[in-house]
């Protein structure tokens, strides 16, 4: 009787342990499913231990790990980059916001943050050997790759395309991700600053124009040799902007940022 009781207790203990293990497994599986359901991007998984995001993709019956990222969007962009680089027929997390067909003979290179750089078709293969990221500076994004992560040293894609070592490179349309050669030109630092985007939160939406409160008029002014030059006061804001454009063409030539491009 004692022997049978002992066996019963032993089997009961074993059953209890197995039941607990099975229950824990079901709970962890359910938790994983909940976590996966909260992620809105394809090929992205959350690491519960350190709250980072993993990007991976199944190809040829193998799972390929694409890296670990702090942001969910960066993991999604890495997933898209692998698909585009290998010409896979898969749905993207971030469909190309600017189809290549709009700009002849160009291709897109995926970056972080779900952004893309547009480059000439003949430079695509060379530039695709590196992993590129989107870096924001002066109200626009640029395509960069890390040269030194500790010192945050970047190599800019547009400088590689133009093979620029001494001069700076200006984006004609002021979009730092449009890196096709017809949109790039070598320039000095001063010329580059002339063509930068307008300062936000000013009294006028036009460049070189501001509201003079005391005179109750719109004033036009322009910088020349590092000093502001007064151009006149106007009752109409557009007239002040046209006045600025005339002087900008005279002083800055092809680098002039005009309020009313021809």
C-alpha positions as CSV (number, residue, x, y, z in Angstrom):
1,X,0.0,0.0,0.0
2,X,2.8,2.3,0.9
3,X,4.6,1.5,-2.4
4,X,1.5,2.3,-4.5
5,X,1.0,5.6,-2.6
6,X,4.5,6.6,-3.3
7,X,4.1,5.9,-7.0
8,X,0.9,7.9,-7.0
9,X,2.5,10.9,-5.3
10,X,5.4,10.7,-7.8
11,X,3.2,10.5,-10.8
12,X,1.1,13.4,-9.5
13,X,4.2,15.5,-9.0
14,X,5.4,14.7,-12.5
15,X,2.0,15.5,-14.0
16,X,1.9,18.8,-12.1
17,X,5.3,19.8,-13.4
18,X,4.4,18.9,-17.0
19,X,1.1,20.8,-16.6
20,X,2.9,23.9,-15.4
21,X,5.5,23.7,-18.2
22,X,2.8,23.3,-20.8
23,X,0.8,26.2,-19.4
24,X,3.8,28.5,-19.3
25,X,4.6,27.5,-22.9
26,X,1.1,28.4,-23.9
27,X,1.2,31.7,-22.1
28,X,4.6,32.6,-23.7
29,X,3.3,31.7,-27.1
30,X,0.1,33.8,-26.5
31,X,2.3,36.7,-25.3
32,X,4.5,36.4,-28.4
33,X,1.4,36.5,-30.6
34,X,0.1,39.6,-28.8
35,X,3.5,41.3,-29.2
36,X,3.6,40.4,-32.9
37,X,0.1,41.7,-33.5
38,X,1.0,45.1,-32.0
39,X,3.9,45.5,-34.6
40,X,2.5,47.0,-37.8
41,X,5.5,46.3,-40.1
42,X,6.3,43.2,-42.1
43,X,9.4,41.2,-41.1
44,X,9.8,43.0,-37.7
45,X,9.8,41.3,-34.3
46,X,10.1,42.7,-30.8
47,X,12.8,41.5,-28.5
48,X,11.0,41.3,-25.1
49,X,14.2,41.2,-23.1
50,X,15.6,44.6,-24.2
51,X,12.7,46.2,-26.0
52,X,14.6,46.4,-29.3
53,X,13.3,45.3,-32.7
54,X,14.6,42.5,-34.9
55,X,14.3,42.5,-38.7
56,X,14.3,39.1,-40.4
57,X,13.1,37.5,-43.6
58,X,12.5,33.9,-44.9
59,X,14.3,33.2,-48.2
60,X,15.0,29.7,-49.7
61,X,13.6,28.0,-46.7
62,X,16.1,29.8,-44.4
63,X,15.5,32.7,-42.0
64,X,17.9,35.6,-42.6
65,X,18.6,37.9,-39.7
66,X,18.8,41.5,-40.9
67,X,19.8,43.1,-37.7
68,X,18.6,44.6,-34.4
69,X,17.3,48.2,-34.2
70,X,16.2,50.6,-31.5
71,X,13.3,51.9,-33.6
72,X,10.6,49.8,-35.2
73,X,10.7,51.9,-38.4
74,X,14.4,51.3,-38.9
75,X,13.9,47.6,-38.7
76,X,11.1,47.9,-41.2
77,X,13.3,49.9,-43.5
78,X,16.1,47.2,-43.3
79,X,13.5,44.6,-44.3
80,X,12.5,46.7,-47.3
81,X,16.2,47.3,-48.2
82,X,16.8,43.6,-48.4
83,X,13.8,43.1,-50.7
84,X,14.9,45.9,-53.0
85,X,18.5,44.9,-53.1
86,X,17.7,41.3,-54.0
87,X,14.8,42.2,-56.3
88,X,12.3,40.0,-54.4
89,X,8.7,40.0,-55.2
90,X,7.5,41.0,-51.7
91,X,5.3,43.7,-50.3
92,X,7.2,46.7,-48.8
93,X,6.5,48.4,-45.5
94,X,7.2,51.8,-47.2
95,X,6.2,51.8,-50.8
96,X,8.4,54.1,-52.9
97,X,7.0,57.6,-52.3
98,X,8.4,58.8,-55.6
99,X,8.3,56.2,-58.4
100,X,11.4,55.9,-60.5
101,X,9.3,56.5,-63.6
102,X,8.8,60.1,-62.6
103,X,12.6,60.7,-63.1
104,X,14.0,58.9,-66.1
105,X,17.1,56.6,-65.6
106,X,17.0,56.7,-61.8
107,X,16.7,54.1,-59.1
108,X,15.9,54.3,-55.3
109,X,18.2,53.3,-52.4
110,X,16.3,52.6,-49.2
111,X,17.4,54.4,-46.0
112,X,16.3,54.3,-42.4
113,X,13.1,56.0,-41.2
114,X,11.3,54.6,-44.2
115,X,13.0,57.1,-46.6
116,X,14.6,56.6,-50.0
117,X,17.5,58.3,-51.9
118,X,17.1,58.7,-55.6
119,X,20.2,58.2,-57.6
120,X,21.2,57.8,-61.3
121,X,20.8,54.3,-62.6
122,X,24.5,54.0,-63.5
123,X,25.6,54.8,-59.9
124,X,23.1,52.4,-58.2
125,X,25.2,49.3,-58.1
126,X,28.2,51.1,-56.7
127,X,26.3,52.9,-54.0
128,X,24.3,49.8,-53.0
129,X,27.4,48.1,-51.6
130,X,26.9,50.1,-48.4
131,X,24.1,50.4,-45.9
132,X,22.7,54.0,-45.9
133,X,20.7,55.9,-43.3
134,X,18.7,59.1,-43.3
135,X,20.2,61.9,-41.3
136,X,18.4,65.2,-40.7
137,X,20.2,68.5,-40.9
138,X,19.1,72.1,-41.8
139,X,15.4,71.2,-42.4
140,X,16.1,68.3,-44.8
141,X,17.3,64.7,-44.8
142,X,20.6,63.4,-46.3
143,X,21.7,59.9,-47.2
144,X,24.7,59.0,-45.0
145,X,26.7,56.0,-43.9
146,X,28.5,55.7,-40.6
147,X,32.3,56.0,-40.8
148,X,32.8,56.0,-37.1
149,X,29.8,55.3,-34.8
150,X,31.5,56.5,-31.6
151,X,32.4,59.9,-33.1
152,X,29.3,60.1,-35.3
153,X,31.4,60.6,-38.4
154,X,29.3,60.5,-41.5
155,X,30.0,60.0,-45.2
156,X,27.5,61.8,-47.4
157,X,26.1,60.0,-50.5
158,X,26.0,63.2,-52.5
159,X,29.7,63.9,-51.9
160,X,30.7,60.4,-53.1
161,X,28.6,60.9,-56.3
162,X,30.2,64.2,-57.0
163,X,33.7,63.0,-55.9
164,X,33.9,66.2,-53.9
165,X,36.9,66.6,-51.4
166,X,37.3,70.3,-51.1
167,X,34.1,72.0,-52.4
168,X,30.7,71.5,-51.0
169,X,27.8,70.0,-52.9
170,X,24.5,71.8,-53.4
171,X,21.1,70.2,-54.0
172,X,19.4,72.4,-56.6
173,X,15.9,71.6,-55.4
174,X,17.0,71.7,-51.8
175,X,16.0,68.1,-51.2
176,X,18.9,66.2,-49.7
177,X,17.6,62.8,-50.9
178,X,17.5,63.7,-54.6
179,X,21.0,62.6,-55.4
180,X,20.9,62.3,-59.2
181,X,23.6,64.3,-60.9
182,X,21.3,66.8,-62.7
183,X,20.2,68.0,-59.2
184,X,23.8,68.3,-57.8
185,X,26.4,71.0,-58.3
186,X,29.8,71.8,-56.7
187,X,29.8,75.1,-54.8
188,X,31.5,77.1,-52.1
189,X,30.1,77.2,-48.6
190,X,28.6,80.7,-49.2
191,X,26.8,79.5,-52.4
192,X,25.5,76.5,-50.5
193,X,24.1,78.7,-47.8
194,X,22.4,81.0,-50.3
195,X,20.3,78.1,-51.6
196,X,19.3,76.7,-48.2
197,X,15.6,76.5,-47.2
198,X,13.8,79.5,-45.8
199,X,13.8,80.1,-42.0
200,X,10.5,79.0,-40.5
201,X,8.3,81.1,-38.1
202,X,9.0,84.4,-39.8
203,X,6.4,87.2,-40.4
204,X,6.3,86.5,-44.1
205,X,6.1,83.3,-46.1
206,X,8.5,84.9,-48.7
207,X,12.2,84.9,-48.6
208,X,13.9,88.3,-47.8
209,X,10.6,89.8,-46.7
210,X,9.4,90.7,-43.2
211,X,6.7,92.8,-41.6
212,X,7.8,96.2,-40.2
213,X,5.4,96.8,-37.3
214,X,6.3,100.5,-36.9
215,X,5.9,101.4,-40.5
216,X,3.0,98.9,-41.0
217,X,4.6,97.8,-44.3
218,X,6.4,94.9,-45.8
219,X,10.1,95.4,-45.9
220,X,12.5,93.7,-48.4
221,X,16.1,93.1,-47.5
222,X,19.0,90.9,-48.8
223,X,22.4,89.9,-47.6
224,X,25.5,91.1,-49.4
225,X,29.0,90.4,-48.3
226,X,27.7,89.2,-44.9
227,X,25.7,92.4,-44.3
228,X,22.0,93.1,-44.7
229,X,21.0,95.5,-47.4
230,X,17.6,97.4,-47.3
231,X,15.7,97.2,-50.6
232,X,12.5,99.1,-49.7
233,X,9.1,99.0,-48.0
234,X,5.9,98.0,-49.7
235,X,2.2,97.9,-48.9
236,X,1.9,94.6,-50.7
237,X,3.8,91.5,-49.5
238,X,4.1,90.1,-53.1
239,X,5.7,93.3,-54.4
240,X,8.4,93.1,-51.7
241,X,9.0,89.4,-52.6
242,X,9.4,90.4,-56.3
243,X,11.8,93.1,-55.3
244,X,13.9,90.6,-53.4
245,X,13.9,88.2,-56.4
246,X,15.3,90.8,-58.7
247,X,18.3,91.6,-56.4
248,X,18.8,87.9,-55.7
249,X,19.3,87.1,-59.4
250,X,21.8,90.0,-59.6
251,X,23.8,89.0,-56.6
252,X,23.6,85.3,-56.5
253,X,23.0,84.2,-60.1
254,X,22.2,80.5,-60.5
255,X,22.3,79.9,-56.8
256,X,19.6,82.4,-56.0
257,X,16.6,81.0,-54.0
258,X,13.7,82.8,-55.6
259,X,10.2,83.3,-54.3
260,X,8.8,83.0,-57.8
261,X,11.0,80.7,-59.9
262,X,10.6,81.3,-63.6
